[in-house]
Amino acid sequence: MNESSPVPALPRWAELPDLALYMDQVLLLAERYLGPDAADRKGLTASMVNNYVKLGVLPPPEKKKYSRAHVARLLMICALKPVLPIPAAQKLIEAGVRESSEQAFYDAFCEGFEASMEACPEADGSAEQILRAALRSRAEQERSLRLLAELENA
């Protein structure tokens, strides 16, 4: 990445707030860490969070407050949403948590997210380079969905 495009850094588990947050605070944190275009370039909204709760993607808040675990899951969902359908992201997160723990999987997610962003080669903006990047993205998305299906069937 170039200097005008710094690699986004996600907070590790220990850096997430250790106190319950209200919705507006959660939205501010998501914007701080993922940028104003979090969650598929439309920004994260309260209605999106409420829908994630209704769908079971996020556990319900306790007394309208969200915990560190809620924030961690929400950051992962927002980062994955542009490349995976929400149900697939949910299955991936649940599988990762089962294999280790919420904290360990989230911290590994952060490291993987940053490493993959750092590994993105610089492009000159030519149509050919953009096409190659888009096709690599498509291939990796297909690979991710195939591996997730195998994980579910194992």
Contact map, one row per residue, 1 for C-alpha under 8 A:
1110111000000000000000000000000000000000000000000000000000000000000000000000000000000000000000000000000000000000000011011100000000000000000000000000000000
1111110000000000000000000000000000000000000000000000000000000000000000000000000000000000000000000000000000000000000000000100000000000000000000000000000000
1111110000000000000000000000000000000000000000000000000000000000000000000000000000000000000000000000000000000000000000000000000000000000000000000000000000
0111110000000000000000000000000000000000000000000000000000000000000000000000000000000000000000000000000000000000000000000000000000000000000000000000000000
1111111000000000000000000000000000000000000000000000000000000000000000000000000000000000000000000000000000000000000000000000000000000000000000000000000000
1111111100000000000000000000000000000000000000000000000000000000000000000000000000000000000000000000000000000000000000000000000000000000000000000000000000
1000111110000000000000000000000000000000000000000000000000000000000000000000000000000000000000000000000000000000010011000000000000000000000000000000000000
0000011111000000000000000000000011000000000000000000000000000000000000000000000000000000000000000000000000000000010010000000000000000000000000000000000000
0000001111100000000000000000000010000000000000000000000000000000000000000000000000000000000000000000000000000100010000000000000000000000000000000000000000
0000000111110000000000000000000011000000000000000000000000000000000000000000000000000000000000000000000000000100010000000000000000000000000000000000000000
0000000011111111000000000000000010000000000000000000000000000000000000000000000000000000000000000000000000000100000000000000000000000000000000000000000000
0000000001111111000000000000000000000000000000000000000000000000000000000000000000000000000000000000000001100100000000000000000000000000000000000000000000
0000000000111111000000000000000000000000000000000000000000000000000100010000000000000000000000000000001001100000000000000000000000000000000000000000000000
0000000000111111100000000000000000000000000000000000000000000000000000000000000000000000000000000000000000000000000000000000000000000000000000000000000000
0000000000111111100000000000000000000000000000000000000000000000000000000000000000000000000000000000000000000000000000000000000000000000000000000000000000
0000000000111111110000000000000000000000000000000000000000000000000100110000000000000000000000000000000000000000000000000000000000000000000000000000000000
0000000000000111111100000000000000000000000000000000000000000000000100000000000000000000000000000000000000000000000000000000000000000000000000000000000000
0000000000000001111100000000000000000000000000000000000000000000001100000000000000000000000000000000000000000000000000000000000000000000000000000000000000
0000000000000000111110000000000000000000000000000000000000000000001100000000000000000000000000000000000000000000000000000000000000000000000000000000000000
0000000000000000111111000000000000000000000000000000000000000000111100000000000000000000000000000000000000000000000000000000000000000000000000000000000000
0000000000000000001111101100000000000000000000000000000000000000111000000000000000000000000000000000000000000000000000000000000000000000000000000000000000
0000000000000000000111111100000000000000000000000000000000000001110000000000000000000000000000000000000000000000000000000000000000000000000000000000000000
0000000000000000000011111110000000000000000001000000000000000001110000000000000000000000000000000000000000000000000000000000000000000000000000000000000000
0000000000000000000001111111000000000000000001000000000000000000000000000000000000000000000000000000000000000000000000000000000000000000000000000000000000
0000000000000000000011111111100000000000000000000000000000000000000000000000000000000000000000000000000000000000000000000000000000000000000000000000000000
0000000000000000000011111111110000000000000000000000000000000000010000100000000000000000000000000000000000000000000000000000000000000000000000000000000000
0000000000000000000000111111111000000000000111000000000000000000000000000000000000000000000000000000000000000000000000000000000000000000000000000000000000
0000000000000000000000011111111100000000000000000000000000000000000000000000000000000000000000000000000000000000000000000000000000000000000000000000000000
0000000000000000000000001111111110000000000000000000000000000000000000000000000000000000000000000000000000000000000000000000000000000000000000000000000000
0000000000000000000000000111111111100100000100000000000000000000000000100110000000000000000000000000000000000000000000000000000000000000000000000000000000
0000000000000000000000000011111111111100001100000000000000000000000000000000000000000000000000000000000000000000000000000000000000000000000000000000000000
0000000000000000000000000001111111110000000000000000000000000000000000000000000000000000000000000000000000000000000000000000000000000000000000000000000000
0000000111100000000000000000111111100000000000000000000000000000000000000000000000000000000000000000000000000000000000000000000000000000000000000000000000
0000000101000000000000000000011111111100000000000000000000000000000000000010011000000000000000000000000000000000000000000000000000000000000000000000000000
0000000000000000000000000000011111111100000000000000000000000000000000000000000000000000000000000000000000000000000000000000000000000000000000000000000000
0000000000000000000000000000001101111100001100000000000000000000000000000000000000000000000000000000000000000000000000000000000000000000000000000000000000
0000000000000000000000000000001001111111111100000000000000000000000000000000000000000000000000000000000000000000000000000000000000000000000000000000000000
0000000000000000000000000000011001111111111100000000000000000000000000000000011000000000000000000000000000000000000000000000000000000000000000000000000000
0000000000000000000000000000000000001111111100000000000000000000000000000000111011000000000000000000000000000000000000000000000000000000000000000000000000
0000000000000000000000000000000000001111111000000000000000000000000000000000010011000000000000000000000000000000000000000000000000000000000000000000000000
0000000000000000000000000000000000001111111000000000000000000000000000000000000000000000000000000000000000000000000000000000000000000000000000000000000000
0000000000000000000000000000000000001111111100000000000000000000000000000000000000000000000000000000000000000000000000000000000000000000000000000000000000
0000000000000000000000000000001000011111111110000000000000000000000000000000000000000000000000000000000000000000000000000000000000000000000000000000000000
0000000000000000000000000010011000011110011111011000000000000000000000000000010000000000000000000000000000000000000000000000000000000000000000000000000000
0000000000000000000000000010000000000000001111111000000000000000000000000000000000000000000000000000000000000000000000000000000000000000000000000000000000
0000000000000000000000110010000000000000000111111100000000000000000000000000000000000000000000000000000000000000000000000000000000000000000000000000000000
0000000000000000000000000000000000000000000011111110000000000000000000000000000000000000000000000000000000000000000000000000000000000000000000000000000000
0000000000000000000000000000000000000000000111111111000000000000000000000000000000000000000000000000000000000000000000000000000000000000000000000000000000
0000000000000000000000000000000000000000000111111111100001000000000000000000000000000000000000000000000000000000000000000000000000000000000000000000000000
0000000000000000000000000000000000000000000001111111110000000000000000000000000000000000000000000000000000000000000000000000000000000000000000000000000000
0000000000000000000000000000000000000000000000111111111000000000000000000000000000000000000000000000000000000000000000000000000000000000000000000000000000
0000000000000000000000000000000000000000000000011111111111000000000000000000000000000000000000000000000000000000000000000000000000000000000000000000000000
0000000000000000000000000000000000000000000000001111111111110000000000000000000000000000000000000000000000000000000000000000000000000000000000000000000000
0000000000000000000000000000000000000000000000000111111110000000000000000000000000000000000000000000000000000000000000000000000000000000000000000000000000
0000000000000000000000000000000000000000000000000011111111000000000000000000000000000000000000000000000000000000000000000000000000000000000000000000000000
0000000000000000000000000000000000000000000000000001111111100000000000000000000000000000000000000000000000000000000000000000000000000000000000000000000000
0000000000000000000000000000000000000000000000000001111111100000000000000000000000000110010000000000000000000000000000000000000000000000000000000000000000
0000000000000000000000000000000000000000000000001001101111110000000001001100000000000000000000000000000000000000000000000000000000000000000000000000000000
0000000000000000000000000000000000000000000000000000100111111000000001000000000000000000000000000000000000000000000000000000000000000000000000000000000000
0000000000000000000000000000000000000000000000000000100001111100000000000000000000000000000000000000000000000000000000000000000000000000000000000000000000
0000000000000000000000000000000000000000000000000000000000111111111001000000000000000000000000000000000000000000000000000000000000000000000000000000000000
0000000000000000000000000000000000000000000000000000000000011111110000000000000000000000000000000000000000000000000000000000000000000000000000000000000000
0000000000000000000000000000000000000000000000000000000000001111100000000000000000000000000000000000000000000000000000000000000000000000000000000000000000
0000000000000000000001100000000000000000000000000000000000001111110000000000000000000000000000000000000000000000000000000000000000000000000000000000000000
0000000000000000000111100000000000000000000000000000000000001111111000000000000000000000000000000000000000000000000000000000000000000000000000000000000000
0000000000000000000111100100000000000000000000000000000000001101111111100000000000000000000000000000000000000000000000000000000000000000000000000000000000
0000000000000000011110000000000000000000000000000000000000001000111111100000000000000000000000000000000000000000000000000000000000000000000000000000000000
0000000000001001111100000000000000000000000000000000000000000000011111110000000000000000000000000000000000000000000000000000000000000000000000000000000000
0000000000000000000000000000000000000000000000000000000000000000011111111000000000000000000000000000010000000000000000000000000000000000000000000000000000
0000000000000000000000000000000000000000000000000000000001101000011111111100000000000000000000000000000000000000000000000000000000000000000000000000000000
0000000000000001000000000100010000000000000000000000000000000000011111111110000000000000000000000000000000000000000000000000000000000000000000000000000000
0000000000001001000000000000000000000000000000000000000000000000000111111111000000000000000000000000000001000000000000000000000000000000000000000000000000
0000000000000000000000000000000000000000000000000000000001000000000011111111100000000000000010000000000001000000000000000000000000000000000000000000000000
0000000000000000000000000000010000000000000000000000000001000000000001111111110000000000000000000000000000000000000000000000000000000000000000000000000000
0000000000000000000000000000010001000000000000000000000000000000000000111111111000000000000000000000000000000000000000000000000000000000000000000000000000
0000000000000000000000000000000000000000000000000000000000000000000000011111111100000000000010000000000001001000000000000000000000000000000000000000000000
0000000000000000000000000000000000000010000000000000000000000000000000001111111110000100110000000000000000000000000000000000000000000000000000000000000000
0000000000000000000000000000000001000111000100000000000000000000000000000111111111000000000000000000000000000000000000000000000000000000000000000000000000
0000000000000000000000000000000001000110000000000000000000000000000000000011111111000000000000000000000000000000000000000000000000000000000000000000000000
0000000000000000000000000000000000000000000000000000000000000000000000000001111111110000100000000000000000000000000000000000000000000000000000000000000000
0000000000000000000000000000000000000011000000000000000000000000000000000000111111111100100000000000000000000000000000000000000000000000000000000000000000
0000000000000000000000000000000000000011000000000000000000000000000000000000011111111000000000000000000000000000000000000000000000000000000000000000000000
0000000000000000000000000000000000000000000000000000000000000000000000000000000111111000000000000000000000000000000000000000000000000000000010000000000000
0000000000000000000000000000000000000000000000000000000000000000000000000000000111111101100000000000000000000000000000000000000000000000000010001000000000
0000000000000000000000000000000000000000000000000000000000000000000000000000000011111111100000000000000000000000000000000000000000000000000000000000000000
0000000000000000000000000000000000000000000000000000000010000000000000000000100010011111110000000000000000000000000000000000000000000000000000000000000000
0000000000000000000000000000000000000000000000000000000010000000000000000000000000001111111000000000000000000000000000000000000000000000000000000000000000
0000000000000000000000000000000000000000000000000000000000000000000000000000000000011111111100000000000000000000000000000000000000000000000000001001000000
0000000000000000000000000000000000000000000000000000000000000000000000000000100110011111111110000000000000000000000000000000000000000000000000000000000000
0000000000000000000000000000000000000000000000000000000010000000000000000000100000000111111111000000000000000000000000000000000000000000000000000000000000
0000000000000000000000000000000000000000000000000000000000000000000000000000000000000011111111100000000000000000000000000000000000000000000000000001000000
0000000000000000000000000000000000000000000000000000000000000000000000000000000000000001111111110000000000000000000000000000000000000000000000000001000000
0000000000000000000000000000000000000000000000000000000000000000000000001001000000000000111111111000000010000000000000000000000000000000000000000000000000
0000000000000000000000000000000000000000000000000000000000000000000000000000000000000000011111111100000000000000000000000000000000000000000000000000000000
0000000000000000000000000000000000000000000000000000000000000000000000000000000000000000001111111110000000000000000000000000000000000000000000000000000000
0000000000000000000000000000000000000000000000000000000000000000000000000000000000000000000111111111110010000000000000000000000000000000000000000000000000
0000000000000000000000000000000000000000000000000000000000000000000000000000000000000000000011111111110110000000000000000000000000000000000000000000000000
0000000000000000000000000000000000000000000000000000000000000000000000000000000000000000000001111111100000000000000000000000000000000000000000000000000000
0000000000000000000000000000000000000000000000000000000000000000000000000000000000000000000000111111100000000000000000000000000000000000000000000000000000
0000000000000000000000000000000000000000000000000000000000000000000000000000000000000000000000011111110110000000000000000000000000000000000000000000000000
0000000000000000000000000000000000000000000000000000000000000000000000000000000000000000000000011111111110000000000000000000000000000000000000000000000000
0000000000000000000000000000000000000000000000000000000000000000000010000000000000000000000000011001111111000000000000000000000000000000000000000000000000
0000000000001000000000000000000000000000000000000000000000000000000000000000000000000000000000000000111111100000000000000000000000000000000000000000000000
0000000000000000000000000000000000000000000000000000000000000000000000000000000000000000000000001001111111110000000000000000000000000000000000000000000000
0000000000000000000000000000000000000000000000000000000000000000000000000000000000000000000010011001111111111000000000000000000000000000000000000000000000
0000000000011000000000000000000000000000000000000000000000000000000000011001000000000000000000000000011111111100000000000000000000000000000000000000000000
0000000000011000000000000000000000000000000000000000000000000000000000000000000000000000000000000000001111111110000000000000000000000000000000000000000000
0000000000000000000000000000000000000000000000000000000000000000000000000000000000000000000000000000000111111111000000000000000000000000000000000000000000
0000000000000000000000000000000000000000000000000000000000000000000000000001000000000000000000000000000011111111100000000000000000000000000000000000000000
0000000011110000000000000000000000000000000000000000000000000000000000000000000000000000000000000000000001111111110000000000000000000000000000000000000000
0000000000000000000000000000000000000000000000000000000000000000000000000000000000000000000000000000000000111111111000000000000000000000000000000000000000
0000000000000000000000000000000000000000000000000000000000000000000000000000000000000000000000000000000000011111111100000000000000000000000000000000000000
0000000000000000000000000000000000000000000000000000000000000000000000000000000000000000000000000000000000001111111110000000000000000000000000000000000000
0000001111000000000000000000000000000000000000000000000000000000000000000000000000000000000000000000000000000111111111000000000000000000000000000000000000
0000000000000000000000000000000000000000000000000000000000000000000000000000000000000000000000000000000000000011111111100000000000000000000000000000000000
0000000000000000000000000000000000000000000000000000000000000000000000000000000000000000000000000000000000000001111111110000000000000000000000000000000000
1000001100000000000000000000000000000000000000000000000000000000000000000000000000000000000000000000000000000000111111110000000000000000000000000000000000
1000001000000000000000000000000000000000000000000000000000000000000000000000000000000000000000000000000000000000011111110000000000000000000000000000000000
0000000000000000000000000000000000000000000000000000000000000000000000000000000000000000000000000000000000000000001111111000000000000000000000000000000000
1000000000000000000000000000000000000000000000000000000000000000000000000000000000000000000000000000000000000000000111111100000000000000000000000000000000
1000000000000000000000000000000000000000000000000000000000000000000000000000000000000000000000000000000000000000000000111110000000000000000000000000000000
1100000000000000000000000000000000000000000000000000000000000000000000000000000000000000000000000000000000000000000000011111000000000000000000000000000000
0000000000000000000000000000000000000000000000000000000000000000000000000000000000000000000000000000000000000000000000001111110011000000000000000000000000
0000000000000000000000000000000000000000000000000000000000000000000000000000000000000000000000000000000000000000000000000111110010000000000000000000000000
0000000000000000000000000000000000000000000000000000000000000000000000000000000000000000000000000000000000000000000000000011111011000000000000000000000000
0000000000000000000000000000000000000000000000000000000000000000000000000000000000000000000000000000000000000000000000000011111111000000000000000000000000
0000000000000000000000000000000000000000000000000000000000000000000000000000000000000000000000000000000000000000000000000000111111100000000000000000000000
0000000000000000000000000000000000000000000000000000000000000000000000000000000000000000000000000000000000000000000000000000011111110000000000000000000000
0000000000000000000000000000000000000000000000000000000000000000000000000000000000000000000000000000000000000000000000000011111111111000000000000000000000
0000000000000000000000000000000000000000000000000000000000000000000000000000000000000000000000000000000000000000000000000010111111111100000000000000000000
0000000000000000000000000000000000000000000000000000000000000000000000000000000000000000000000000000000000000000000000000000001111111110000000000000000000
0000000000000000000000000000000000000000000000000000000000000000000000000000000000000000000000000000000000000000000000000000000111111111000000000000000000
0000000000000000000000000000000000000000000000000000000000000000000000000000000000000000000000000000000000000000000000000000000011111111100000000000000000
0000000000000000000000000000000000000000000000000000000000000000000000000000000000000000000000000000000000000000000000000000000001111111110000000000000000
0000000000000000000000000000000000000000000000000000000000000000000000000000000000000000000000000000000000000000000000000000000000111111111000000000000000
0000000000000000000000000000000000000000000000000000000000000000000000000000000000000000000000000000000000000000000000000000000000011111111100000000000000
0000000000000000000000000000000000000000000000000000000000000000000000000000000000000000000000000000000000000000000000000000000000001111111110000000000000
0000000000000000000000000000000000000000000000000000000000000000000000000000000000000000000000000000000000000000000000000000000000000111111111000000000000
0000000000000000000000000000000000000000000000000000000000000000000000000000000000000000000000000000000000000000000000000000000000000011111111100000000000
0000000000000000000000000000000000000000000000000000000000000000000000000000000000000000000000000000000000000000000000000000000000000001111111110000000000
0000000000000000000000000000000000000000000000000000000000000000000000000000000000110000000000000000000000000000000000000000000000000000111111111000000000
0000000000000000000000000000000000000000000000000000000000000000000000000000000000000000000000000000000000000000000000000000000000000000011111111100000000
0000000000000000000000000000000000000000000000000000000000000000000000000000000000000000000000000000000000000000000000000000000000000000001111111110000000
0000000000000000000000000000000000000000000000000000000000000000000000000000000000000000000000000000000000000000000000000000000000000000000111111111000000
0000000000000000000000000000000000000000000000000000000000000000000000000000000000010001000000000000000000000000000000000000000000000000000011111111100000
0000000000000000000000000000000000000000000000000000000000000000000000000000000000000000000000000000000000000000000000000000000000000000000001111111110000
0000000000000000000000000000000000000000000000000000000000000000000000000000000000000000000000000000000000000000000000000000000000000000000000111111111000
0000000000000000000000000000000000000000000000000000000000000000000000000000000000000001001100000000000000000000000000000000000000000000000000011111111100
0000000000000000000000000000000000000000000000000000000000000000000000000000000000000000000000000000000000000000000000000000000000000000000000001111111110
0000000000000000000000000000000000000000000000000000000000000000000000000000000000000000000000000000000000000000000000000000000000000000000000000111111111
0000000000000000000000000000000000000000000000000000000000000000000000000000000000000000000000000000000000000000000000000000000000000000000000000011111111
0000000000000000000000000000000000000000000000000000000000000000000000000000000000000000000000000000000000000000000000000000000000000000000000000001111111
0000000000000000000000000000000000000000000000000000000000000000000000000000000000000000000000000000000000000000000000000000000000000000000000000000111111
0000000000000000000000000000000000000000000000000000000000000000000000000000000000000000000000000000000000000000000000000000000000000000000000000000011111
